[in-house]
Amino acid sequence: MLFHSPEFISLLIITILFFYLLRSKRMYILAVANVLFYAASGINYLLLFLTVVFVTYYCSKRLSGKYGSIYFYIGLMVNIFNLLFFKYTGFVFMNINKLFKVTFPWQDGLLSSIILPIGISFYTFQLIAYLVDVKNKSISPCDGLIKFWVFIAFFGQLIAGPIMRGDEFLPQVSNITKYNLNADNIKKGFYYILLGISKKILFADFLAAKADHYFNQITALNTLDGWFATYLFAFQIYFDFSAYSEIAVGIGHLFNLDLRINFKSPYISSNPAEFWKRWHITLSSWIRDYIYIPLGGAKKGFRKQLLFLILAMSISGLWHGAAWTFIIWGIYHGVLSVLHKLYIKRIKNKQYKIFDSRIYKVICIFIYFHLTCIGWVLFRAHGIGNATRLIWRMLNPMYFKFDMVYALYFGFIALLYLLHVLEYYVRDNSERIMSVWENRIPSPVRALVYTIILGIVVLATSTEQNSFIYFQF
């Protein structure tokens, strides 16, 4: 059920009406909405999801008892096995077949019956974080199964995040009957929803067709074609994924629930550490808190820290998909993080003024943006061979060919980047801009602008609807 589909919009409107009309029944209303939303993907997978949620809830209630460790590992293994079975069984068999030249007689039947449940990667990480936090006594176990279901399966963010933690979301769910209809939250909600839908329909879907055209003919691309294709995908995946996250934030506001912002203009980052504080923030912080730090983080020496960085980012790559391209993409970003750590350590004691200058910052942003784009080739291309072939063409002067039409192409990319910077400025100055917009712009003009934007979105939604990229993860 896509966010910009008539079915979802109907579900959202009905849920909001009942939510504010029947205050005492809000927990049950959201619980039913969650069931209906996930049931659209298939009853069998809904039952599977409900089972995993129940097992996790049951185990979490017994973590402080005599056999707490046993219950912890049962809950953990149920979640991990569920993810591994549905997401990685095909990948494992494919590599066994290639490595040992062995094919099991029952293999094809098994693999044909496995369909990846939507949102499994996201809800698994949210359930694991909850279990670990309860075990570490960072949070108390949830005191009701219905409440726990609403916390884990909130239909506004279930499929592609943001990944919410117990300490930041459970208290909001617990107080859900206390919230009054809030005009500011409703306005924020519609703002984020409209922003997200606009990003998805007007930008992500448009760029997807262009990027697919180039990535489907890699062997015919020259150097500039390769870079143009990569830039297109870089902005496509940003607009697509940030669109979903912002729609989720908007839906949360409609129910007075505060979800985390997942993207903060990542392509203005000057280094890996900054990038992962701006890109898919809830996933990168999850990897940090539940993989990197438990491994040892920076506490076991500098060399081990570098190893842990690469290992954590490799797991992040594997989480994105059951393919070697995703694993190598994760390793690539791990290596970039290691190189940045080594660079910082080398220049730490050098007090050159250049390191504090704006020019240096701009150069770093330019370099890291292009390093990120090279990584996106691994993420997007079909297979390692195609990825390495395209990267080779992008970096090899032998494939360089220039035509004046490329000035137009890269002018378009520059415009996309300018919009990216503008988004950062608007987000950073949102209160001041909204004050000017509401106090100095006449209401008829504002109404006209809203009507035009809404009309464009409605016209766009009447055409073919494309799924969000991260639905496959």
N, C-alpha and C positions, 0 to 999 in steps of 0.2 A: 504494500500500500504506500504509494509515493506521497510525499508531503503536498505536492501540487496537483494531486488527483482529486476529482469530485468526491470520491469515497472518503478520503481522509478529511477533507474540508467539512463534509457532513458530520463525520464522527466528532471532529473537534467542536463544531458549533453545538451539537446536542450535548456533549459532555460539559461544556462551559455553562450552558443553560441549567442543567441539573445540578452542577457543582454549586452555583450561587443561589439556586432556589431551595436546595435541600442541604443546608449547612451540616446537620448532624450525620448525614449519610455520605459525606464527601469521600471518605476512605474507600467505601464500597463502590462509589461511582467511578473513581479512578481505577480501582481494581478491575472492574468490569470493562472499562475502556481499554485497559492494557490487554485483557484477554481477547477482546474483539479485534484489536489492532494486530496482535501476533497471530491470531487464528487465521487471518487472511493469507498467511504464508503456508498454512497447512495444519490440520488438527493434530497430526502425528507429532510434528515438531513443537506444537504448543504443549502437548502432553509431556514430551521430553523435557522442555524448558521448565514446566511446573515441577517435574520430578527432581531435577537438579536443584531448583530453588528450595524445595522442601527438604531435601537431604542436607543442603548447606545450612539452612535455618535450624534443623534438628541438631546437627553436629555443633553448631555455634552455641546452642543453649547448654551444652554439656562440656564445654572446654575447661570450665573451672572445677570440674569434678575429678574423681579418682582416676578415671581413664581419659582425661582431657586430651592427652597427646594422641591417643588412638583415634578419638573422634576427629581431631584436627587433621590427621593424615588421611582418614577416610573421606572427609569433606574435600580436602585438597586433591586427592587422587580421583575422586568422582568428577570434579571439574576439569582436571587436566586430561583424564582419559576421554571425556566427552569431546573436548576440543581436538585432541590428537586423532581420535578415531574418524571424526567427520571431516577434518581439514587436511590430515596428513597421511591417511591410509594409502591413497592413490600415489602420493609422492614416494612413499616408502617402497611400494611394490614396483613402481617404475624404475627406481634405482637398483633394487634387487635384480630385476629382469636384465637391466643393462650390465650390471657388474658381474653377475654369476651366470648369465644366459639361461635363467630358469624361469618358467612360467607355470604357476600352479593351476590345476584344472578348474578350481572353483573361483579363481581370481576375477574373471570377467563378470561373473554373476554378482559377486560381492560389490565390486566397484560400480557397476551400473545401478545398484540399488542405493548407493550413498549420494545424497544431495546435501550440500552444505546448508545448514539452518541459518537463516539471516540473523545477523547480529551476534553470532556465537562468540566471536573473538572479543567483542566489547562486554557482553554480559559475563563471560568467563572471568575476565580481568577484574570486573567490578565485584564478583562473588569472591574471588581469591583475596582481593584487598580487604574485603569485609572480614573474612575468616582470620587473616593474619592480624588485623587490627584488634579483633576481639581477643585473640590469643595473647597479644602483647599488652592487653588491657588499655589500649589507646581509646577504645570505645566500649560501651556496655552492649551486650547482646540485645538485639531487637526484642521487644516484649509482645509482639503479635505477628502471626504469619501473614495476615492481610496487609498490615503495615509494611512488612518486609517485602512482600510482592510489589507493592506500590513503589517502594524505594528502588528495587532492582529493575523493575520492568516499566518504569514510567514511559508511556508511549511517545512522549516528546523527544526522548533521546536514546531510546533503546537500541536502535539499529546501528548507529554510527557515532555514538558518543554525544557530548563529552562523557568520559568515564568519571562517574561521581564517587566520592569517598563517603564512608559512613559518617564521619565527624562533620561533614559539611552539608549532607543532604538528609540524613535520617532525622535530625532535629526539626528541619523544615516540614518533613512529612508528618512528624509527630504533632506539630502545631497546626495542622492543616484546617481544622475546624475553627480556628481563631481568626483567620484572615478575612478581612472585609473587602468588598469590591473597591479596588484602588485605581483611580483614573490615571495616575502617572504610570502605574505598572501596565495598564491596558494599552496606553499610548506607546510605551517602550516595547511591549509585546508585538504590536502591529508594525512598529518600526523595524524590529529585527526580522520579523517574518517577511515583510515586503522586501527588505534588503536581501535576505537569503534567496527568496524566490527570483528576484531580479538577477542576482549573481548566477543562479543556476540556469535560468532560461535565456537571458540576454547575452551571457558571456560564456559560461561553461559549455552548454550544449552547442553553441555556435563554434567555439574553438575546437570542440571534440571532433566535429566533422573534418575540419581542416587538418588537425593533427593526425587523425586516422589516415587521411589521404597520403600524407608523407611517410608515416611509419609502415604503411602497406607496400611501399616500393623503395626500401632502403638502398638496394643495389643501384638504383637510378639517381641517387642524390649526390650532389656535389657538396663542397664544404659549407657554403652559405645556405643551401637547402637544409642540410643537417642541423645547423644552428637554428634556423628558422623553425623547423619542426620541433626541436627541443624547447625553444622558447614558448611555442604554442602550447605544448603539453604542460610546461611548468605553470603557466597561468591557468590552463584548463583545470588541472588538479587542485590548484589553490582555490579558484572560484567555486569549483564543485564541492570540495570538502568543507570549506569555510561557509558555503551556503547552507549545507545541512546543519552545521553546528550553530549557525546564527538563527536559523528557523527554530531549532531546538530551544535555544535561549529565549526566543520570542514566545514560544508556546509555554515555557516555564513561567514567564512573566504574567501571562494571562491567568495563571492559577496562583499567582503570588509566590512562585517558586524560583529561586535564584540559582541558575545553572552557570557553570564556569565558562568564560570566553575561551575558546579553544585555539584561536588564531589571532595574532597581533602583527600584521604586516611583516611576515617572515623574510621577505626578499630585501629588506633594508638591513639585514644582519651583516655584521662585519666578521664574524667568526662562528665556529660550530656551537660554542656554549650559548651564544646569543640566539642563534637560529633555533635551537631546541627549546628555548624559552618563549619562542614566538610561533613555532610550528607544532601543531597537534600537541598542545601544552599538557593536556591531561594524560596522554599516552607517554610522553617523554618523562613526565614527573613520576608516572607509575613505574616505568623501567628503572628510573633512578632509585626510587624508594623501596622497591620490592625485588630488584635484581642487583643493581650496581652496588648499593650500600650494603645489603646482606652479604655479598661476595667479599666485601672488605673495603670497597671505596678507596679513599685516600689514606686509610689507617694502616695499611700493610706495606708501605714503601712505595716509592715513585714508580718503579718498574712494574710492580703488580697492579698499581693503579691503571697504568696504560693497558695492561692485559685485560683488566676488568672492563675498561671502556670498550675495547674491541668486542669482548664477549657479550656485553650488554647490548651493544648496537647490532650484533649478529642476531641475537634473539629478537630484537625489534624487527629486523628484516624478515626473519622467519615468521613472525606473527602476522606480517602483512600478506604472506602468501606462501603456498607450498610449491616453491620453484627456486632453482639455484640463482636466478636473477635477483630475487628478493633478498636471499642470503648474502649474495655478493654486494648488493646495494647497502645492506646493513654493515657489512665489513668495511666497505668503502667509507661510509660515514664514521665508523669507528676509527679508521686510519686518519681521517681528517681531524678528528678530535685529538688523537695522539699527537699528530704533527703540530697542532695548535698548542697543546700543552708543552711540547718540547720547545717551540718557538718562544712562548711566554717565559719559560724558565731561562732561556738563553738571553733574552733582552731585559729580564727583570731588573738587573742592577745597572742597566745603561740608561742614563738620564738624558736621552736625546729629545729635543723639543719636538722633533718631527712626529714622535709617537703620540703627542697630545694635539696635533694639528688637525684641522678639518679636512685638509687635503689627504692626509694619511687615512683618515676614516673613510672617505669616499673611495679611495683606491682599494681599501680592504673590502668594502661592500661590493665593489665591482668584481673583484677577484672571487670572493666567496659565492656571489650569485652565479658566476659561471661554473664554479666547482659543483655547486648544487645542481645546475642544469645537466652537467655531465652525469651526475648520479641519477637524474630522472630518466636518462636513456636506459640504464639498467632496469629501472622500475617499469618502463613502458614497453620496451622492445620484446618481441616474442622469441625468447631463447637467448642464450649467451652469445651464440654466433652472430645473430643480428645486432645485438647490443655492441659487441666489440667492433663489428664491421662499420657501424654508424659512427662510433667514437673515433675510429681510425680515419674515416673520411672527414670528420669535423676538424681533426687536428693535423691532417696531412696536407701541406701546400699543393701537392700534385693534383688534388681534386678541386682546387680553388678556381672558380669561374665567376666573372662579374658581368652583370647586366644592370642597366638603370632601373629595371623593375624591382631589384633588391632594395633600392633606396625607399621605395614605397612599402615593401614588406617590413623592413626594419624600422621604418617610421611608425608603422602600426604597433610593433613591439614596444617602441619607446613610449607610445601613447598608453599602452597597457601598464607599463611601469610607472608612468606619471600618475595614473589612476590609483596604483598601489600606494604610492607616496602620499597622494591626496587622502586616501582612506586612513592612513596613519595619522595625518594631520587632523582630520575630522574626529577620529576616535580620541586623540589626545586633547582636543579642545571642544569636545562635544557639548559640554554645559554652556560654554560661552556662545557657541554657534547656535544652539537651540534657543538661547535667550534672544539673540539677534533675530532669528527666524520668526519667533512667535511675537516679539514686541515691536519689530520694525517693518515686517512684511505684512501688508494688508491681508486680512483673512480671505477675501475673494481670490487673491493671487495664490495663496497657499492651497486653497481648495482646488483651484484649477490645476496646479502642479500635481497634487495628490491624484486627481481624476485622470490626468494624462498618464502618470506612472501606472496606476491601477488598470487603466484601459490597455496599455501595452502588455502588461503581465497577463491579463485575461485573454487577449488575443493570442499571446504566445502559448498559454496553457491549452488552448483549443486545438493545437497541433499535436504531433506525436510527442509523447513524454518519455524522456530518457532517465534510466535509473541513475542513482548516485554511484560514483566510482567505489566508494568504501562499503557499499552494500555487499560486495564480493568478499570482504574480509571478515 
